[in-house]
Amino acid sequence: MVQAVRLIAEGKAPRLPQPEEGATYEGIQKKETAKINWDQPAEAIHNWIRGNDKVPGAWTEACEQKLTFFNSTLNTSGLVPEGDALPIPGAHRPGVVTKAGLILFGNDDKMVRARLWVTCLLKATHAPVLGLRPHRKTLGSSGENGKNQTQEGTLTLICP
């Protein structure tokens, strides 16, 4: 490695052209093609989330919302943390919302911990949802006499 760096610094590194035969080009990953395929092992789901982190964002639909995942790690402890179940259509089993993040499962029953980003239209009385906390905009405002009034708006929530 030191020799390679030295050759580059001295301008003497060999230049080898890449053969055109067999070369392919990968298009730009877009949000619509970043949907998670749940029928694969946890490591593949983890790599998909990492590869799409944060833009365009690996996503799925659950609870009538589009959920975007980021900052994933493989959970190798084998112990499923306690938390609230989050049914995810197509997933091998429900996710688990915990204080440390959302636990997802591959079809091999291994786990991935990820953070969750969801932008949704909610009433203030609906937040927090499954332990999600407001990130960008807080719903609800002080009305007359300091009472909170229900207000509709867009709320970005993050699962820790």
N, C-alpha and C positions, 0 to 999 in steps of 0.2 A: 504494500500500500504506500509506504514512504517513497519507494522508487517511482511508482506511478505518479504521485504528486510532484516529485522532483522533475520528472520528464515533462509533465504539463507546464510547470513553472518555467522550465528552460525552453519551452516551445519545441521539444524534441519527441513528444509523444507520437507514436505511430497513428496514422489516420487510415482506418479501414472502412471502406464504403460498405454500407449495408446492402445486401443483394435485394433487388426488387422482387425476385421470384419468391412467392410465399408470403410476402409482406401484406398486411391488411391494415385498415384504418378503422379505429373505433370512433363512432360519432359522439357528439356531445350528449351526456346523460341528461335527460329532462325529467321533470317532476312526474309526468304521467307514466314514465317507464321505470320509476324508482320504487314501485309498490313491492312490498315484501312477499315473497313466496314462502309460505309457512311449512311447506312440505319438504323440508330439508333439515340437516343437522344444525345444532346451535352454533357451531363454528362458522358455518356458511351464512347464517343469519347475522351473526356478529360482524363478519367481514363485509356483508352487504350494507349494514348500518354504517360501519367505518368508512366504506368506500363512497357513501353518499352523504357523509357528515359535513357539514350542515346544509350544503347546497348540492344537489337539489333537495336532499333530505329523504331518507328511506321512510316509507309511510304505509299505513294500513287504515282500514275503517273499523271503528268499534264504537258502540254507544251512540250511533248515528252521527259520529264526528270523524273527521280525517285527523289521524294521530301521526305526528312526525317524530321519529326517534333519532337520537344523537348520543355521542359520548358513551359508546357501549364497551363493556368488558365481559370476558367470559367468566362465569361464576363456577369455579372448580371445587367449591367446598362440598358440593353434593347435598347440602342442607337447604331445604326450601325455607326462606325466611317467612315469618308471619306477616300477614297483611290482608288487604281486601282483594278479592278475586275480580279480575277484569276480563270478561268474555271477549275473545277476539275471533271473529268468524274465520274459519279455515285453519286456525292454529291447532296444534296437537292437543293443547290443554290451555285453560285460561291463564292469562298473565297474573302476576301478584303485585299490587301496588304497596310498596314498603317505604319507610323513611329514607332508605338508601337509594331508592329509584324503583323502576319497574322491572320486575323479573319476567323474562320471556322464555319460552321453552321451544327447543327444536324437536323434530320428530324422533330424535334419539334420547329424549327426556333430559338432556343436559340444558344448562341455564345460561342466559345472557342477561346482564344487568344493563339497562339503558335509561337515559333521561328521555322525557317525553315533552313534546311541544305541541300544543293544540290551540288553535284559534277558533273560537266558537261564539255564537250569539247566545247569551245567557241572561237571565235576570239575576240581580244581585243576590237574591235569596237562594240561588242555586250554587253559589261559589262558597267554599271550595268544593270541588267535585273529586271524590276519591282521594283526598289529600293533596290535590293540586293547589298551587298557590298562584295568585296573580303576579304577572311579571311586568307587563307594559301599562295597563290601564286598570284602575280599580273601579269597579262598578259600585253604584250607590252614591248618594250625595246627601249632605246634611240639608234637611228641609226646615220648615218652620219649627221653632222650639228645639232645634238640635236633633230632631228625630231623623233617622235614616229613611229615605224614600226608595222604593224599588225603581230601578232605572234599567232600561234595556240598552245594550251596547255591545261592542266587540271586546272580548276579553282574551288575552293570551295567557295561557296557563302553563306552568312547568312542573312536572313531577320531579322532585329533587333527585 
